[in-house]
Amino acid sequence: MLAGAALLAGCNRNPLLVTRSACPAVAIPYHAGEVTRFNPPQSRDASAIQLTAQIINLSGTCLETPEQLTTDVRFTVAAQRRDARGATQVYVPLFIALVQGGNVLVSKQVTGVNLTFADGQLRAEAQSGGRADVSRAATRIPDDIQAKITRERRPEDPDALTDPLANPQVRAAVRAASFEVLVGFQLDDAALAYNVAK
């Protein structure tokens, strides 16, 4: 009987209800998650590829306090070289950026990892990470906008089936209160163009 009651309680939950987290999302920007190096550098032939690397296992941990949100990110850079002869170390620059509303750069830290290839080894990995802080006040949606989002709607209401985010004012307020921590390779124009062309 208790199991049946629990099942019914689960069925009564609103499947469309989404809980918004104030913590920044963590992501890799499109076209910035891979890097390819050539020898000679100006070549773009497959036979000239010297090294490829990509960002994997990206994760974020959010620590919340009354004043701010701190996001710690961890990730791995996995690389493969064409020629396994000789031991070598390759430095690959990266960035960790805090973005507001999907298009406003708040801060950017340029860092990097050293990839160490042993003699006879084609693959190498390196772990790295970073941190981004956001004021909790900046992630707060104004009360009047929050009221429009959470207002109870009845089936007979003209806007009962209208997504509150269809309202430009609501959409803009939600975007302004949303942050992302982006991790990617620090690419020059040629490297970025190569990734886009792929």
Residue pairs with C-beta under 8 A, 6 or more apart in sequence:
21 62
22 64
22 69
22 136
22 139
22 140
22 177
23 60
23 62
23 64
23 69
23 71
24 60
24 62
24 69
24 71
24 98
24 132
24 134
24 179
24 180
24 181
25 60
25 178
25 179
25 180
25 181
26 58
26 59
26 60
26 71
26 73
26 180
26 181
26 183
27 58
27 180
27 181
27 182
27 183
28 55
28 58
28 182
28 183
28 184
29 182
29 184
31 192
31 195
31 196
32 182
32 184
32 185
32 187
32 192
32 195
33 54
33 55
33 184
33 185
34 52
34 53
34 54
34 55
34 185
34 195
35 52
35 53
35 54
35 92
35 185
35 187
35 191
35 195
36 49
36 51
36 52
36 191
36 194
36 195
37 49
37 50
37 51
37 52
38 44
38 45
38 48
38 49
38 50
39 48
39 50
40 48
44 194
49 82
50 81
50 82
50 83
51 79
51 80
51 81
51 82
51 90
52 79
52 80
53 77
53 78
53 79
53 80
53 92
53 115
53 185
54 77
54 78
54 79
55 75
55 76
55 77
55 94
55 183
55 184
55 185
56 75
56 76
56 77
56 78
57 74
57 75
57 76
58 73
58 74
58 75
58 183
59 73
59 74
59 75
60 71
60 72
60 73
60 74
60 181
61 71
61 72
61 73
61 74
62 69
62 70
62 71
63 69
63 70
63 71
63 72
64 136
65 136
66 136
67 135
67 136
68 133
68 134
68 135
68 136
69 133
69 134
69 136
69 139
70 131
70 132
70 133
71 131
71 132
71 133
71 134
71 181
72 129
72 130
72 131
73 96
73 129
73 130
73 131
73 132
73 181
73 183
74 127
74 128
74 129
75 127
75 128
75 129
75 183
76 125
76 126
76 127
76 128
77 92
77 94
77 113
77 115
77 125
77 126
77 127
77 128
78 123
78 124
78 125
79 90
79 92
79 115
79 123
79 124
79 125
80 122
80 123
81 88
81 90
81 117
81 122
81 123
81 124
84 117
84 119
84 120
84 121
84 122
85 119
85 120
86 119
87 116
87 117
87 118
87 119
88 116
88 117
89 114
89 115
89 116
89 117
90 114
90 115
90 117
90 124
91 112
91 113
91 114
91 115
92 112
92 113
92 115
92 185
93 110
93 111
93 112
93 185
93 186
94 110
94 111
94 112
94 113
94 128
94 183
94 184
94 185
94 186
95 108
95 109
95 110
95 111
95 182
95 183
95 184
95 185
95 186
96 108
96 109
96 111
96 130
96 132
96 181
96 182
96 183
97 105
97 106
97 107
97 108
97 109
97 181
97 182
97 183
97 184
98 105
98 106
98 107
98 108
98 132
98 134
98 179
98 180
98 181
98 182
99 105
99 106
99 179
99 180
99 181
99 182
100 106
100 138
100 176
100 178
100 179
101 175
101 176
101 178
102 175
102 178
102 180
106 134
106 179
107 132
109 130
110 186
111 128
111 130
112 128
112 186
113 126
113 127
113 128
114 126
115 124
115 125
115 126
116 124
116 126
117 123
117 124
130 181
130 183
132 181
134 179
138 177
138 179
139 177
139 178
139 179
140 177
141 149
141 173
141 174
141 177
142 173
145 169
145 170
145 173
145 174
148 164
148 167
148 170
149 164
149 165
149 170
149 174
151 164
153 159
153 160
154 160
164 170
165 171
165 174
185 191
187 195
